[in-house]
Amino acid sequence: MHIFASISGTILCLVVLLLSPAAPLSAQERITGFASWIYIDRSGDLTVTETIDVIAAGNRIQRGIYRDFPTDYTNRAGVRVRVGFRVLEVMRDGRAEPYHTEQAANGTRLYIGDRDVFLGPGPHTYSITYQTDRQIGFFADYDELYWNVTGNDWEFPIDKASATIVLPEGASVLQYSIYTGRTGSRASDAEVTEQLDHSISFRTTAPLAPGEGLTVAVAWPKGIVPEPDNLDRTTYFLKDNLTVLAGAAGLLVLFFYYIAVWLKVGKDPEPGVIIPRFEPPEGFTPAAGRYVMRMGFDDKTFTAALVNMAVKKYLVIEDDGNTFHLTKVKKANAGVLTAGEKKIADKLFGGAERLQLKQKNHRTIRDALLALEKSLRTDFEALHFKRNSQYMIPGLLITILVIASIIFTARQREIAGFMSIWLSLWSMGCVALLYGLYNAWKAVLSGGAKISDKGGALFLSLFSLPFLGGWLLGFFVMASAISLVNIVVLLVILTANIVFYHLLRAPTIHGRKIMDQLEGLKLYLSVAEKDRLNLLNPPEMTPALFEKFLPWALALNVEQQWSEQFSSMLAQAAKDGSYDPSWYHSSRPFSARSLASSLGSSLSSTISSSSTAPGSSSGSRGGGSSGGGGGGGGGGGW
């Protein structure tokens, strides 16, 4: 029985060992020694020899090792900095070894070994000699090499690491610092092993785990290594930041193009003398007046048309405190409507008599908006203003070329290309959300907003937060791929297109005269009550006059000023029962101010929502950390 138990135990141990060879074998793969020798030339160039002792077990290290060398950095200003890197020699176990390089996200990856040759298990010694430049930091009182010796991204533990830094001829060590651990660590499990006149040596006093590294910083007196002058810095900047150059050049071309086009076709005729007018231009409705003044259509243009139809006694606007209803007056006279207003009536009511301004009716409301816009464009656009949209095409082509050149010269082309497409689509949704937020809070802050308006604005704000947060995160990822400077360039270019889209619109000579008349009417409608005596023979203040020009006040954005002029008179008339507008019903007590607010902000906001389908630092003075400075990277097996 005892013998059986012993045999069983032995067999069990053998089975366990046979089934799990990978764990101890994998654990054997490590860097037993990492020694770096860094020579600093008086020119500032570095010649570095790294001797890396590894134990291979055929797990990660099959053909050899790879070493990552960062050469592409972004400084504190978000500007790209690219340092030089040139491999001089690669050896394994004292003999030349094949190698090849590939571009990594922020530098170069050096693969050591032959794709078709697999290493035998056991120890191997790799030696890499390379040159690099622009690694010296120039400060007020000293110059410095802040160097990440091992890199912090190795897949393997490092039993021990050391570094010897040979200073330029004539230099001596002023100060130094040592850092170990993960990136950002200020631990110092290392020591100085030797310090001579022109060199200093360091070594770790504890093993480094995967993801940990050794970083050193050594300073020497100024004047030994020539500091780059302004011309050198400018040359470096231009060479390092081709994407910025492409963006800046494209921005200048775009700017000069749009300026030239604006001077040719977009510059407005000089306005005439503006005097108060007591009547609108002949043949114009409030909607047409707003359309010409804005040289475009918006939701408030539609609001002005609805209110004008209401004061003509064609329909009734009802505000129940939660939403608006439009009710067609029985036996309404369609003859009082203009062509555009008739199209609104046909689309809104058809065979019905009542319509609720809710999103469920978005198709009906949207069709009415589009019908009015088409009517206004046909009747008023060509004679009164030019959009000059055809001149935007070359500008958009320039924009596309600039974006393509920035992506093509970016250090992370794939990410930049993907993010440009993603941001283009995501931005459209976010801009729509921001526009909705603007309208919602504008209605709330203008006064007279219903509880549902306030709740809707709050809900939309909370709903928008994650989408806007994702938008900002997208810009951050894009900036990491093309630099913060280029993000600014792209935003300026996109803004320029939007701005000039509006600036290129220009009134005709006749349109400018009509605008002058509308400005005169606006001046009359917005004049304060105390200043009315300064006007020459103004019309008598009556409820009928208030109703007549209320749609015009809405169209010209002076509904609050117009209602203020009638506030006292209409309040008294409502109190004694002599005035109760049949075209507007509200659940709240009547006042001119609340009426203007309800129609100007709340109704416009309701129309908008209901017409939309749901749908660089020093290290040697102790200001550094592990992983900081030049050099660095990491490596692994392949």
C-alpha positions in Angstrom: 0.0 0.0 0.0 2.9 2.3 0.9 4.7 1.5 -2.3 1.5 2.1 -4.4 1.1 5.5 -2.7 4.7 6.4 -3.5 4.4 5.4 -7.1 1.1 7.3 -7.5 2.6 10.4 -6.0 5.6 10.2 -8.4 3.3 9.8 -11.4 1.1 12.7 -10.3 4.2 14.9 -10.0 5.4 13.9 -13.5 2.0 14.6 -15.0 1.9 18.1 -13.4 5.4 18.9 -14.7 4.5 17.6 -18.2 1.3 19.6 -18.4 2.7 22.9 -17.2 6.1 23.4 -18.8 5.2 26.8 -20.1 5.0 28.6 -16.8 8.6 28.0 -15.6 9.9 28.3 -19.1 8.2 31.6 -19.6 9.4 32.8 -16.2 13.0 32.1 -17.4 12.7 34.7 -20.2 14.3 37.8 -18.7 16.9 40.4 -19.1 19.7 39.5 -16.8 21.7 42.6 -17.6 21.2 45.9 -19.4 24.3 48.1 -19.7 24.3 51.4 -21.6 27.3 53.4 -22.6 26.4 57.0 -23.7 29.0 59.3 -25.3 28.1 62.9 -25.7 29.9 64.7 -28.5 30.7 68.5 -28.4 28.2 68.9 -31.2 25.5 67.5 -28.9 25.1 64.2 -30.8 24.9 61.0 -28.8 26.5 57.7 -29.6 24.9 55.0 -27.5 25.9 51.3 -27.1 23.4 49.1 -25.3 24.5 45.6 -24.2 21.4 43.5 -23.4 21.9 40.0 -21.8 18.7 37.8 -22.2 17.7 34.3 -21.5 15.6 32.9 -24.3 13.2 30.0 -23.8 11.4 30.0 -27.2 8.3 31.6 -25.7 8.3 35.3 -26.6 12.0 35.3 -27.7 11.9 33.0 -30.7 13.9 34.7 -33.5 15.4 37.5 -31.3 14.4 40.6 -29.5 13.0 44.0 -30.6 13.9 47.4 -29.2 11.7 50.5 -29.4 13.3 53.9 -29.7 11.1 57.0 -29.3 11.9 59.7 -31.8 8.6 61.6 -32.1 7.6 63.7 -29.1 5.1 66.4 -28.3 6.3 69.3 -26.1 4.3 71.2 -23.6 3.1 73.6 -26.3 1.6 70.7 -28.2 4.3 71.1 -30.9 5.9 68.1 -32.5 9.6 67.4 -31.9 11.5 64.7 -33.9 14.9 63.6 -33.0 17.4 61.8 -35.2 18.1 58.1 -34.9 20.6 56.0 -36.9 21.6 52.4 -36.3 25.3 51.8 -36.6 25.8 48.2 -35.5 23.8 45.2 -34.2 25.4 42.1 -32.8 24.4 38.9 -31.1 26.9 36.9 -29.1 29.8 38.8 -30.6 28.8 38.5 -34.2 26.9 40.7 -36.6 23.2 40.0 -36.5 20.5 40.7 -39.2 18.0 43.4 -38.3 15.2 45.5 -39.8 13.3 48.6 -38.6 9.6 49.5 -38.8 7.9 52.8 -38.0 6.1 52.7 -34.6 3.5 55.2 -33.3 6.1 57.5 -31.9 9.4 56.3 -33.2 11.3 53.3 -34.6 11.1 49.6 -33.7 14.3 47.7 -34.3 13.8 43.9 -34.9 17.0 41.9 -34.3 17.2 38.5 -35.8 16.3 36.6 -39.0 12.6 35.9 -39.8 13.5 32.3 -40.8 16.0 31.5 -38.0 14.8 30.5 -34.6 17.1 30.8 -31.6 18.1 28.0 -29.3 17.1 28.3 -25.7 19.6 29.8 -23.2 21.5 33.0 -22.7 22.3 35.5 -25.5 24.0 38.8 -25.5 22.8 41.6 -27.9 24.7 44.7 -28.6 23.1 47.8 -30.3 25.0 50.9 -31.3 23.2 53.9 -32.6 23.4 57.7 -32.9 20.8 60.3 -32.0 20.7 64.1 -31.8 18.7 66.9 -30.3 18.7 65.2 -26.9 20.4 67.9 -24.9 18.4 70.2 -22.7 19.6 73.8 -22.5 18.8 75.7 -19.3 19.8 79.1 -17.8 22.7 77.9 -15.6 23.6 74.5 -17.1 23.1 72.0 -19.9 21.8 68.5 -19.3 21.2 65.0 -20.7 17.9 63.6 -19.2 18.0 60.0 -20.5 15.7 57.1 -20.1 18.4 54.3 -20.1 16.3 51.1 -20.4 12.9 52.3 -21.4 9.8 51.6 -19.4 8.0 49.3 -21.8 9.9 46.0 -21.7 7.9 42.8 -21.6 10.5 41.2 -19.4 12.0 41.9 -15.9 15.5 43.3 -15.8 17.7 41.8 -13.1 20.2 44.7 -13.2 20.8 47.8 -15.3 23.7 50.2 -15.5 24.7 53.3 -17.5 27.9 55.2 -18.1 27.6 58.8 -19.4 30.8 60.3 -21.0 30.5 64.1 -21.1 31.9 66.3 -23.9 35.6 67.2 -23.7 36.1 69.9 -21.1 32.8 69.2 -19.3 32.4 68.1 -15.7 29.5 66.9 -13.7 27.6 69.7 -11.9 24.6 67.6 -10.6 22.8 64.4 -11.3 19.6 62.5 -10.4 18.6 58.9 -10.7 15.0 57.5 -11.0 13.7 54.0 -11.1 10.3 52.3 -11.4 7.2 52.9 -13.5 6.7 56.0 -15.6 6.2 58.9 -13.3 7.9 57.2 -10.3 10.4 59.3 -8.3 11.9 56.3 -6.6 15.7 55.9 -6.7 16.7 52.3 -6.2 20.1 53.0 -7.8 23.5 54.4 -7.0 26.5 56.0 -8.5 29.3 53.5 -9.0 32.0 55.8 -10.3 32.4 59.5 -11.0 35.4 60.8 -12.9 36.2 64.2 -14.4 34.3 63.6 -17.6 32.1 60.6 -16.9 29.7 59.2 -14.3 28.4 55.6 -13.9 25.1 54.4 -12.3 23.6 51.0 -11.5 20.3 49.8 -10.1 20.2 48.3 -6.6 17.0 46.3 -7.1 15.5 44.4 -10.0 13.2 46.1 -12.4 9.8 44.5 -13.0 8.2 44.5 -16.5 7.1 48.1 -17.2 9.8 49.6 -15.0 13.0 51.3 -16.0 16.1 53.3 -15.1 16.3 57.0 -15.9 19.3 59.3 -15.2 19.9 63.1 -15.6 23.4 64.6 -15.7 24.2 68.4 -15.9 27.4 70.2 -16.9 28.4 73.8 -17.4 27.0 75.9 -20.2 29.0 76.8 -23.3 30.5 73.4 -24.1 27.8 72.2 -26.3 26.6 74.9 -28.7 23.0 75.9 -28.0 20.7 76.1 -31.0 20.0 79.7 -32.0 16.6 81.1 -33.3 17.4 80.1 -36.8 18.2 76.5 -35.8 15.0 76.3 -33.7 12.9 77.6 -36.6 14.5 75.1 -39.0 13.8 72.3 -36.5 10.2 73.4 -36.1 9.6 73.6 -39.8 11.2 70.2 -40.4 9.4 68.5 -37.5 6.0 70.0 -38.2 5.2 69.4 -41.9 1.6 68.9 -40.9 1.5 72.3 -39.2 3.1 73.8 -42.3 0.5 72.1 -44.6 -2.3 73.3 -42.4 -1.0 76.9 -42.1 -0.3 77.1 -45.8 -3.8 75.8 -46.6 -5.3 78.2 -44.1 -3.6 81.2 -45.8 -4.7 80.0 -49.3 -8.2 79.6 -48.1 -8.2 83.0 -46.3 -6.9 84.9 -49.3 -9.3 83.1 -51.6 -12.3 84.0 -49.5 -11.2 87.6 -49.0 -10.8 88.0 -52.8 -14.2 86.4 -53.4 -15.8 88.5 -50.7 -14.4 91.7 -52.2 -15.7 90.7 -55.6 -19.2 89.4 -54.8 -19.8 89.4 -51.0 -19.3 93.0 -50.0 -22.7 94.6 -49.2 -23.8 97.8 -50.9 -23.6 100.8 -48.6 -26.8 101.3 -46.5 -28.8 104.5 -47.0 -30.0 106.9 -44.3 -32.3 105.1 -41.8 -35.4 107.0 -40.8 -38.4 105.7 -38.8 -41.1 104.2 -41.1 -44.6 103.6 -40.0 -45.4 101.1 -42.7 -43.6 98.0 -44.1 -42.3 97.9 -47.7 -45.1 97.4 -50.2 -45.7 93.8 -51.1 -43.9 92.4 -48.1 -45.2 90.1 -45.4 -43.5 89.8 -42.0 -42.1 86.4 -43.1 -40.8 87.9 -46.3 -39.2 90.9 -44.4 -37.4 88.5 -42.1 -36.3 86.3 -45.0 -34.7 89.2 -46.8 -33.2 90.8 -43.7 -31.5 87.5 -42.7 -30.9 86.5 -46.3 -32.1 83.1 -45.3 -34.9 81.1 -43.6 -35.3 80.1 -39.9 -38.0 78.9 -37.5 -38.9 82.4 -36.5 -39.7 83.2 -40.1 -42.4 80.6 -39.8 -43.5 81.9 -36.4 -43.9 85.4 -37.9 -46.1 83.9 -40.7 -48.3 82.0 -38.2 -48.9 85.1 -36.1 -49.7 87.1 -39.1 -52.2 84.5 -40.2 -53.7 84.6 -36.7 -54.1 88.4 -36.5 -55.8 88.1 -39.9 -58.4 85.9 -38.1 -57.6 82.9 -40.2 -56.4 80.7 -37.3 -56.2 80.7 -33.5 -53.0 80.1 -31.5 -53.7 78.3 -28.2 -51.2 78.0 -25.4 -52.3 75.5 -22.7 -49.2 75.8 -20.7 -47.6 72.6 -22.0 -47.8 73.0 -25.8 -49.4 75.0 -28.6 -52.4 74.2 -30.7 -53.3 75.8 -34.1 -57.1 75.9 -34.8 -58.5 77.0 -38.1 -61.3 79.6 -37.7 -64.6 78.3 -39.0 -65.5 79.9 -42.3 -62.1 81.5 -42.4 -61.5 83.7 -45.4 -58.5 82.3 -47.2 -58.5 85.4 -49.4 -56.7 87.4 -46.7 -53.7 85.1 -47.0 -50.7 85.6 -49.2 -49.4 82.9 -51.5 -46.9 81.6 -49.0 -49.4 81.7 -46.2 -51.9 79.7 -48.3 -49.3 77.0 -48.7 -48.8 76.9 -44.9 -52.5 76.5 -44.4 -52.8 73.7 -47.0 -49.9 71.8 -45.4 -50.9 72.3 -41.8 -54.6 71.7 -42.0 -55.5 69.9 -45.2 -58.9 68.5 -44.3 -58.4 69.0 -40.6 -59.4 71.9 -38.4 -56.8 71.6 -35.6 -53.2 70.7 -35.2 -51.1 70.2 -32.1 -47.5 71.3 -32.3 -46.0 68.1 -31.1 -43.2 66.0 -32.5 -45.6 63.3 -33.5 -46.8 65.8 -36.1 -43.3 66.6 -37.2 -43.8 65.6 -40.8 -46.8 67.9 -41.3 -45.1 70.8 -39.6 -41.9 70.3 -41.5 -43.7 70.2 -44.8 -45.3 73.5 -43.9 -41.9 75.1 -43.1 -40.4 73.8 -46.4 -43.4 75.1 -48.3 -43.0 78.6 -46.9 -39.3 78.5 -47.5 -39.7 77.5 -51.1 -42.3 80.2 -51.7 -40.1 82.9 -50.2 -37.1 81.7 -52.1 -39.0 81.8 -55.4 -40.6 85.2 -54.8 -37.9 87.2 -53.0 -34.4 85.7 -53.2 -33.1 86.5 -56.7 -34.3 90.1 -56.7 -33.1 91.0 -53.1 -30.0 89.0 -52.4 -27.4 86.5 -53.7 -26.2 83.5 -51.8 -23.1 83.1 -54.0 -22.9 79.5 -52.9 -21.0 78.5 -56.0 -18.0 80.3 -54.7 -17.9 78.0 -51.7 -17.0 75.0 -53.9 -13.3 76.0 -54.4 -13.1 76.8 -50.7 -14.4 73.4 -49.7 -12.0 71.7 -52.1 -9.1 73.6 -50.5 -10.4 72.5 -47.1 -10.5 68.9 -48.2 -6.9 69.1 -49.6 -5.7 70.7 -46.4 -7.3 68.0 -44.2 -5.9 65.3 -46.5 -2.4 66.8 -46.3 -2.5 67.0 -42.5 -3.6 63.4 -42.3 -1.0 62.2 -44.8 1.9 63.9 -42.9 0.6 63.0 -39.5 2.7 60.7 -37.3 -0.3 58.4 -36.8 -2.0 58.4 -40.2 -4.4 55.6 -39.6 -5.7 57.1 -36.4 -5.9 60.6 -37.9 -7.8 59.2 -41.0 -10.3 57.3 -38.9 -10.8 60.1 -36.4 -11.3 62.6 -39.2 -14.2 60.5 -40.6 -15.6 59.8 -37.1 -15.4 63.4 -36.0 -17.1 64.6 -39.2 -20.1 62.4 -38.5 -20.1 62.9 -34.7 -19.8 66.6 -35.0 -22.9 66.9 -37.1 -24.9 65.3 -34.3 -23.2 67.4 -31.6 -23.8 70.6 -33.5 -27.4 69.7 -33.8 -27.6 69.1 -30.0 -25.9 72.4 -29.3 -28.3 74.2 -31.5 -31.2 72.5 -29.7 -29.7 73.4 -26.4 -29.3 77.0 -27.4 -32.9 77.3 -28.5 -34.2 75.4 -25.4 -32.4 77.6 -22.9 -33.0 80.8 -24.9 -36.7 80.1 -24.5 -36.3 79.4 -20.8 -34.1 82.5 -20.1 -36.2 84.9 -22.1 -39.0 84.6 -19.5 -42.5 83.3 -19.7 -41.3 79.7 -20.3 -43.6 76.9 -19.3 -42.7 74.2 -16.9 -42.5 71.7 -19.8 -40.0 74.1 -21.5 -37.7 74.1 -18.4 -38.0 70.4 -18.0 -37.2 69.8 -21.6 -34.2 72.1 -21.5 -32.8 70.3 -18.5 -33.5 66.9 -20.0 -31.8 67.9 -23.2 -28.8 69.2 -21.3 -28.3 65.9 -19.4 -28.9 63.9 -22.5 -26.3 65.9 -24.4 -23.5 65.5 -21.8 -22.2 62.1 -22.8 -22.3 62.9 -26.5 -20.5 66.2 -26.0 -18.0 64.4 -23.7 -17.3 61.9 -26.5 -16.9 64.8 -28.9 -14.2 66.3 -26.7 -12.5 63.0 -26.2 -12.5 62.5 -30.0 -10.7 65.9 -30.4 -8.2 64.7 -27.8 -7.4 61.5 -29.7 -7.2 63.5 -32.9 -4.8 65.9 -31.3 -2.6 63.1 -30.2 -2.4 61.9 -33.8 -1.9 65.3 -35.6 -0.8 67.6 -32.7 -2.8 70.2 -30.8 -1.6 73.0 -33.1 -3.2 71.2 -36.1 -6.4 70.8 -34.2 -6.5 74.6 -33.8 -5.7 75.0 -37.5 -8.5 72.6 -38.5 -11.0 74.4 -36.2 -10.0 77.8 -37.7 -10.4 76.4 -41.2 -13.8 75.0 -40.5 -14.8 78.2 -38.8 -13.6 80.2 -41.8 -15.9 78.2 -44.1 -18.9 78.8 -41.8 -18.1 82.5 -41.5 -17.6 83.1 -45.2 -20.7 81.1 -46.0 -22.6 83.9 -44.4 -20.3 86.7 -45.5 -20.6 85.8 -49.1 -24.3 86.4 -49.1 -24.9 89.9 -50.3 -28.0 92.0 -50.9 -28.6 93.4 -54.4 -29.0 97.2 -54.8 -32.7 96.8 -54.7 -32.5 94.5 -51.7 -30.4 97.0 -49.8 -33.1 99.6 -50.4 -35.7 97.2 -49.0 -33.4 96.5 -46.0 -33.2 100.2 -45.3 -36.9 100.5 -45.2 -37.1 97.4 -42.9 -34.5 99.0 -40.6 -36.6 102.1 -40.5 -39.7 100.1 -39.5 -37.6 98.3 -36.9 -36.5 101.7 -35.5 -40.1 102.7 -35.1 -41.2 99.4 -33.5 -38.3 99.5 -31.0 -38.5 103.1 -29.9 -39.1 103.6 -26.2 -42.5 105.0 -25.1 -40.8 108.2 -23.7 -39.2 108.8 -27.1 -42.3 108.5 -29.2 -42.9 112.2 -29.0 -39.8 112.7 -31.0 -41.3 110.9 -33.9 -43.1 112.9 -36.6 -46.8 112.1 -36.6 -46.7 108.5 -35.4 -49.8 106.4 -35.6 -52.2 106.4 -32.7 -51.6 103.8 -30.1 -54.5 101.3 -30.2 -54.9 97.6 -29.7 -55.4 97.3 -33.5 -52.1 98.9 -34.1 -50.4 96.5 -31.6 -51.9 93.5 -33.4 -51.1 94.9 -36.9 -47.3 95.2 -36.2 -46.8 92.4 -33.7 -45.9 89.9 -36.5 -43.4 92.5 -37.9 -41.9 93.0 -34.4 -41.4 89.3 -34.2 -39.9 89.2 -37.7 -37.4 92.0 -36.8 -36.6 90.7 -33.3 -38.1 93.7 -31.4 -41.3 92.0 -30.0 -40.3 92.8 -26.4 -39.7 96.5 -27.2 -43.0 96.7 -29.2 -45.0 95.0 -26.4 -43.5 97.3 -23.7 -45.0 100.3 -25.5 -48.5 98.9 -25.2 -48.0 97.2 -21.8 -50.0 99.7 -19.7 -52.7 100.4 -22.2 -53.4 96.7 -23.0 -53.3 95.7 -19.3 -56.0 98.3 -18.6 -58.0 97.3 -21.6 -57.9 93.6 -20.6 -58.9 94.6 -17.0 -62.0 96.5 -18.1 -62.9 93.8 -20.7 -62.4 96.0 -23.8 -59.6 93.9 -25.2 -59.4 90.1 -25.4 -57.5 88.9 -28.5 -59.7 86.3 -30.3 -56.7 85.0 -32.2 -54.7 84.0 -29.1 -55.8 82.0 -26.1 -53.6 81.2 -23.1 -54.0 79.5 -19.8 -52.2 82.4 -18.1 -53.5 85.9 -17.4 -53.1 88.2 -20.4 -50.2 90.7 -20.6 -48.4 92.2 -23.6 -45.0 91.1 -22.2 -46.1 87.5 -21.7 -47.7 87.4 -25.1 -44.5 88.7 -26.8 -42.4 86.2 -24.9 -44.8 83.3 -25.6 -44.9 84.0 -29.3 -41.3 85.1 -29.8 -39.5 82.4 -27.8 -41.8 79.6 -26.7 -43.6 79.3 -30.0 -40.5 79.4 -32.1 -38.8 76.9 -29.8 -41.8 74.6 -30.0 -41.8 74.9 -33.8 -38.1 74.0 -33.9 -38.6 70.9 -31.7 -41.9 69.7 -33.2 -40.6 70.0 -36.8 -37.7 67.6 -36.2 -38.0 63.9 -36.4 -37.2 62.0 -33.2 -34.3 60.6 -34.2 9.8 70.7 -21.5 11.3 70.1 -17.7 14.7 69.6 -16.0 15.6 66.2 -14.4 18.9 66.8 -12.8 17.5 69.2 -10.2 15.1 66.6 -8.9 12.2 67.7 -11.1 12.1 64.5 -13.1 10.8 60.9 -12.8 11.3 57.5 -14.2 10.4 57.3 -17.9 11.1 61.0 -18.4 13.6 62.6 -20.8 15.0 61.3 -24.1 15.7 57.8 -25.0 13.3 55.3 -23.4 11.0 53.0 -25.3 11.1 49.4 -24.4 11.1 46.1 -26.2 10.3 42.4 -26.2 10.7 39.2 -28.1 9.6 38.1 -31.5 
